[in-house]
Each structure stands twice: as structure tokens, then as C-alpha cells.
Amino acid sequence: MGSGYYRYLRNLLKDRSGLILTPEKNYLIDTRLAPLARKRGYQTIADMVQNLTAYPDEALTVEIVEAMNTHESSFFRDREPFDLFKSTILPQLLQRRADKRHIRVWCAACSSGQEPYSLAMIVKGEAAKLAGWKVDIVATDISHSVLARAALGRYSQFEIQRGLPVNLLVKHFTQDGDDWRVNDDVRKMVTFKPFNLLHECDGLGQFDLVFCRNVMIYFDLETKSRVLASISKVLHKDGVLFLGSAESTMGLTEDFGPVQAGRGAYKHTNGPPCLVEI
């Protein structure tokens, strides 16, 4: 099928995950899908795609999408959102949710789990203040395989060294061979579940805080707007949305506006004072 399989795969990725690949990025298809093609018994990616178009295979389609999506993460990545959560958002939640004593956080596109575990360690450190409270940290990703790895909470020495303070390593991790595992008390604080950001997120419930960082940079403008509209429905009116440092809501939605307190933090434009506004 010549080089037409590139176009087929680019369209497939956009439809299934929102990922936009330009022809200049065809090399990513070559490097990420060649191992999958070999594993599936095909000599080339073109052969795999040709067979897929003739005999639709949902399992293979899912594997292709998962292989092509970037799974990059680190502990306390871009430290500012985590500092803001600990210093301002969590104290505000203790005041504003005192009647319910229930806090819900959503980490969208959580990849291998470092982001939700970073939040869980902060919550664990404030355990005395949160006695009698319920804190839900829901972490989602489109990839079932990366979620399975995240749920194990096992990380290499290289991954540990990327952003994790030594005192938290000693306190919350146990060495397992050459790797490190998150201790069960922290690991069980996070609920991992598969979710595609292209779908409506009403079924996930309402949240006080949403982390959706460094994923929408891969979407086109229409998809970004749709995702933000969906998030606005599940974020409490005084809640905070964190996007990546290279991401913005400008020109995409009127639902959210930036918060002065922190880079990458957004609030409902027509809501009450948000959790970082004291």
C-alpha cells in the first residue's frame, strides 16, 4: 500500500486518541510501531496495516494507539503546581469542604503514575490535618498497559532520580532489586482507571482539582476546545485546573481563565473565588 499507510495511521491516531502527527513525524511511526509489527509476525509496518484494513482487529488497533502515545512523566514535574497544592489549595479545601470532609482530585493522562503518587505523598504528609477526611485521587490514561505499570508503583533508579526528593524516597518507597516500589499505604491512595479524553467525562464524578498537563499539546484546536468543555462540567466552580507550562486556554474556551497565583493554573471564568484566591 505504498506510503499510504502513514496517512491511514495518522488518521487512526487522531480519531482514537486525538494525537496529531504531521508527515514530518512519520519517523515516530517507524520507531514505535516496528517492534509491534515484528511481535505480531509481520515483516513491515505496511504489511501490518494492510492486514488491519482488510481484517479489522480491535486488539491490534488498541496496541497501535498505545504504542504511539507518548508516556513521559516524572515525580513532582514542574514543581510549582505541587507546591501550590500543598501551600494553598489543600488548606483552602480544609475550610471550604469542612461540611463534606471529602476531596477529589483527577490526574488525567497520568502515564506511569508519578503525578498522582506525588500528590498522594503530599496528602500523606498532611495526614494529621486530614484525619476523618476522605481523599480520592483518580488517575486515568488511555493506555491499559501503562496503567497496569502505574498501579504496580515500581520505578527504576533513573525514574526515581527525576524529581523525587531523597526524604520522600526513604519515607515512601522500598527497594526491590534494582528498582523501587511505592509503599502500599501510598499506592492504595490512588485509583487507576482507563479513560479516553476524547470521551465525555461526566461519569467520573465531580472534582475539586484537575491535573491535565502536557497532553493537549498533541491535540488540534477543535479537540482541545472539546476536552476543556468536558472538564469544565466536572470541575467544581471554585476548583482549579492545571495545564502544562506550554499549554493555555487562550482562544480555546471562555470557560476558563488563568489564575494569578501560579503558572499553568486556571479557574472557571464565571465561578466564585477559586481555591488559590484567598
C-alpha positions, 0 to 999 in steps of 0.5 A, a space after each residue: 500500500 505504498 506510503 499510504 499507510 502513514 496517512 491511514 495511521 495518522 488518521 487512526 491516531 487522531 480519531 482514537 486518541 486525538 494525537 496529531 502527527 504531521 508527515 514530518 513525524 512519520 519517523 515516530 511511526 517507524 520507531 514505535 510501531 516496528 517492534 509491534 509489527 515484528 511481535 505480531 509476525 509481520 515483516 513491515 509496518 505496511 504489511 501490518 496495516 494492510 492486514 488491519 484494513 482488510 481484517 479489522 482487529 480491535 486488539 491490534 488497533 488498541 496496541 497501535 494507539 498505545 504504542 504511539 502515545 507518548 508516556 513521559 512523566 516524572 515525580 513532582 514535574 514542574 514543581 510549582 503546581 505541587 507546591 501550590 497544592 500543598 501551600 494553598 489549595 489543600 488548606 483552602 479545601 480544609 475550610 471550604 469542604 469542612 461540611 463534606 470532609 471529602 476531596 477529589 482530585 483527577 490526574 488525567 493522562 497520568 502515564 506511569 503514575 508519578 503525578 498522582 503518587 506525588 500528590 498522594 505523598 503530599 496528602 500523606 504528609 498532611 495526614 494529621 490535618 486530614 484525619 476523618 477526611 476522605 481523599 480520592 485521587 483518580 488517575 486515568 490514561 488511555 493506555 491499559 498497559 501503562 496503567 497496569 505499570 502505574 498501579 504496580 508503583 515500581 520505578 527504576 533508579 533513573 525514574 526515581 532520580 527525576 524529581 523525587 526528593 531523597 526524604 520522600 524516597 526513604 519515607 515512601 518507597 522500598 527497594 526491590 532489586 534494582 528498582 523501587 516500589 511505592 509503599 502500599 499505604 501510598 499506592 492504595 491512595 490512588 485509583 487507576 482507571 482507563 479513560 479516553 479524553 476524547 470521551 465525555 467525562 461526566 461519569 467520573 464524578 465531580 472534582 475539586 482539582 484537575 491535573 491535565 498537563 502536557 497532553 493537549 499539546 498533541 491535540 488540534 484546536 477543535 479537540 482541545 476546545 472539546 476536552 476543556 468543555 468536558 472538564 469544565 462540567 466536572 470541575 467544581 466552580 471554585 476548583 482549579 485546573 492545571 495545564 502544562 507550562 506550554 499549554 493555555 486556554 487562550 482562544 480555546 474556551 471562555 470557560 476558563 481563565 488563568 489564575 494569578 497565583 501560579 503558572 499553568 493554573 486556571 479557574 472557571 471564568 464565571 465561578 466564585 473565588 477559586 481555591 488559590 484566591 484567598 
